[in-house]
Every structure is written in C-alpha cells, then in structure tokens.
C-alpha cells in the first residue's frame, strides 16, 4: 500500500536529516532500535500515540508521515 511505503521512507529520511541513530529515535519513542529498524523496513507499524509523538518531534503533520499529503507543514505548538 502506498501509505505504508511512504511512512517507512519518510520516517527514515526524517531520522537521518536530524542525524539520529535508530537507537536515539527509539529512546524518543520508548522503543528499541530494533523496533525502529522494523518500522523503517515496513515490517512493523506504529500506534496513533507514537505517530503523534513522531509528528510533533519532527514538526511535520501526521498526514505527511502517512503519505496522505506531500506537504510536511506542522500546524501545532513548538516541540519542547
């Protein structure tokens, strides 16, 4: 499915753009580096809660992460 393909690609791109390892992103999400690796490989999905954390952390919309739109614009509050 297109959304699944875009999610794993965008997650990997955003992580690398921040200079994060899979372990570091896992710490943000409360997951292991293996779980992040599986998400980036498309072998594991995520929960709505973790999707929201990812969107806020990377300052992109959940629609962008899911592949609904190509507009990454964040419309929420700044991440602290």
Secondary structure, 3 states (H helix, E strand, C coil): CHHHHHHHHHHHHHHHHCCCCHHHHHHHHCCCHHHHHHHHHCCCCCCHHHHHHHHHHHCCCHHHHHCCCCCCCCCCCCCC
